[in-house]
Amino acid sequence: MTSRVMVALRVAASPERAFEAFTCEIAAWWSPNALFRFTPRDPGVLSFEPGEGGRLVETLPSGKVFEIGRISVWAPPTRLVFGWRQATFAPDQATEVEVRFESVGAETRVTVEHSGWESVPTTHVAKHGFPNAFFLQRHGEWWLSLLEAFKVRVIEDRSGEE
């Protein structure tokens, strides 16, 4: 059984636009969270290197680049899958994020599924000692707040086109 969170919302955009905003504009909508930091340093700026084999990275204020994960599926405009590691993860500790972009009428449903948390023990600093169910709830809430910021970004961008 995999330990995962899944959240979804609809955005007033095509799947092509939603995929582009998620991947190319992540620095404009991503908000760091003190509980779920990639490194113990001050948070940096996230960016994707497009294409399978590309990376999701965080560029820290010092200029150092931390690789969060490799992209295993880059299938615009429908699907994106990438690894997710924090700096404190052991080699056998890794999670994966799958993002799906599905057309629903004039909107796109964006679904984020973050799985593999069973590889990270409850005692690990990334989980803050929270029981698994509570940790997953908090992590899901964070992903939902990220998607809400993403949704605002997509709407702001479209309002500038009209």
MARPADO-738273 format. One record per residue (C-alpha): residue number from 1; residue in one letter; x, y, z. Coordinates in steps of 0.25 Angstrom, whole numbers. Example, Ala and Ser with C-alpha at 12.3 -4.5 7.8 and 13.67 -1.06 7.14 Angstrom:
2
1 | A | 49 | -18 | 31
2 | S | 55 | -4 | 29
END
This chain:
162
1 | M | 0 | 0 | 0
2 | T | 6 | 13 | -4
3 | S | 5 | 25 | 5
4 | R | 0 | 37 | -3
5 | V | -8 | 50 | -4
6 | M | -16 | 54 | -16
7 | V | -23 | 68 | -18
8 | A | -29 | 74 | -30
9 | L | -36 | 86 | -35
10 | R | -41 | 93 | -48
11 | V | -35 | 104 | -55
12 | A | -41 | 113 | -66
13 | A | -31 | 110 | -76
14 | S | -28 | 99 | -87
15 | P | -19 | 87 | -83
16 | E | -8 | 93 | -92
17 | R | -8 | 106 | -84
18 | A | -9 | 99 | -70
19 | F | 3 | 90 | -73
20 | E | 11 | 102 | -78
21 | A | 8 | 110 | -65
22 | F | 11 | 98 | -56
23 | T | 24 | 95 | -63
24 | C | 29 | 108 | -69
25 | E | 24 | 118 | -58
26 | I | 26 | 110 | -45
27 | A | 35 | 121 | -39
28 | A | 23 | 131 | -41
29 | W | 13 | 122 | -32
30 | W | 21 | 113 | -23
31 | S | 21 | 117 | -9
32 | P | 31 | 110 | 1
33 | N | 26 | 104 | 13
34 | A | 34 | 104 | 26
35 | L | 29 | 90 | 29
36 | F | 32 | 84 | 15
37 | R | 46 | 90 | 12
38 | F | 55 | 83 | 2
39 | T | 68 | 88 | 9
40 | P | 71 | 94 | 23
41 | R | 75 | 107 | 16
42 | D | 67 | 119 | 12
43 | P | 57 | 114 | 1
44 | G | 61 | 117 | -14
45 | V | 54 | 118 | -27
46 | L | 48 | 106 | -34
47 | S | 49 | 102 | -48
48 | F | 47 | 90 | -58
49 | E | 57 | 86 | -68
50 | P | 47 | 82 | -79
51 | G | 46 | 68 | -84
52 | E | 48 | 54 | -79
53 | G | 61 | 53 | -72
54 | G | 61 | 68 | -68
55 | R | 60 | 72 | -54
56 | L | 52 | 80 | -44
57 | V | 62 | 88 | -37
58 | E | 63 | 99 | -26
59 | T | 73 | 110 | -28
60 | L | 77 | 115 | -14
61 | P | 80 | 130 | -11
62 | S | 95 | 126 | -11
63 | G | 94 | 121 | -25
64 | K | 95 | 106 | -21
65 | V | 85 | 97 | -29
66 | F | 78 | 86 | -21
67 | E | 72 | 75 | -30
68 | I | 58 | 71 | -25
69 | G | 56 | 61 | -35
70 | R | 57 | 56 | -49
71 | I | 45 | 56 | -59
72 | S | 41 | 42 | -63
73 | V | 29 | 46 | -71
74 | W | 28 | 59 | -79
75 | A | 15 | 58 | -88
76 | P | 9 | 72 | -90
77 | P | -2 | 75 | -89
78 | T | -7 | 63 | -81
79 | R | 3 | 58 | -71
80 | L | 16 | 61 | -63
81 | V | 23 | 51 | -54
82 | F | 35 | 55 | -46
83 | G | 43 | 50 | -34
84 | W | 43 | 58 | -21
85 | R | 54 | 57 | -10
86 | Q | 58 | 66 | 1
87 | A | 73 | 68 | 4
88 | T | 71 | 59 | 17
89 | F | 66 | 47 | 10
90 | A | 74 | 34 | 10
91 | P | 77 | 28 | -4
92 | D | 65 | 18 | -2
93 | Q | 56 | 30 | 2
94 | A | 49 | 36 | -10
95 | T | 35 | 40 | -14
96 | E | 28 | 43 | -27
97 | V | 19 | 54 | -32
98 | E | 9 | 52 | -43
99 | V | 1 | 63 | -49
100 | R | -10 | 61 | -59
101 | F | -17 | 72 | -67
102 | E | -31 | 67 | -72
103 | S | -40 | 76 | -81
104 | V | -54 | 77 | -74
105 | G | -62 | 86 | -83
106 | A | -56 | 100 | -84
107 | E | -47 | 97 | -72
108 | T | -36 | 88 | -68
109 | R | -36 | 79 | -56
110 | V | -21 | 78 | -50
111 | T | -19 | 66 | -41
112 | V | -6 | 65 | -33
113 | E | -3 | 51 | -27
114 | H | 9 | 51 | -18
115 | S | 12 | 36 | -14
116 | G | 23 | 28 | -8
117 | W | 23 | 34 | 6
118 | E | 24 | 20 | 12
119 | S | 39 | 20 | 8
120 | V | 41 | 32 | 19
121 | P | 39 | 27 | 33
122 | T | 30 | 35 | 43
123 | T | 43 | 38 | 51
124 | H | 49 | 45 | 39
125 | V | 51 | 61 | 40
126 | A | 43 | 62 | 27
127 | K | 30 | 57 | 35
128 | H | 33 | 65 | 48
129 | G | 29 | 53 | 56
130 | F | 14 | 54 | 51
131 | P | 6 | 41 | 51
132 | N | 5 | 37 | 36
133 | A | -9 | 41 | 34
134 | F | -7 | 55 | 40
135 | F | 5 | 57 | 32
136 | L | -2 | 53 | 19
137 | Q | -13 | 62 | 23
138 | R | -4 | 74 | 25
139 | H | 4 | 71 | 12
140 | G | -9 | 70 | 4
141 | E | -14 | 83 | 10
142 | W | 0 | 90 | 5
143 | W | -2 | 84 | -9
144 | L | -16 | 89 | -9
145 | S | -11 | 103 | -5
146 | L | 0 | 102 | -16
147 | L | -11 | 99 | -26
148 | E | -19 | 110 | -22
149 | A | -7 | 120 | -24
150 | F | -5 | 113 | -38
151 | K | -20 | 115 | -41
152 | V | -18 | 130 | -38
153 | R | -6 | 131 | -47
154 | V | -13 | 124 | -59
155 | I | -25 | 134 | -57
156 | E | -16 | 146 | -56
157 | D | -8 | 142 | -68
158 | R | -21 | 141 | -76
159 | S | -27 | 154 | -71
160 | G | -15 | 161 | -77
161 | E | -18 | 155 | -91
162 | E | -32 | 161 | -93
END
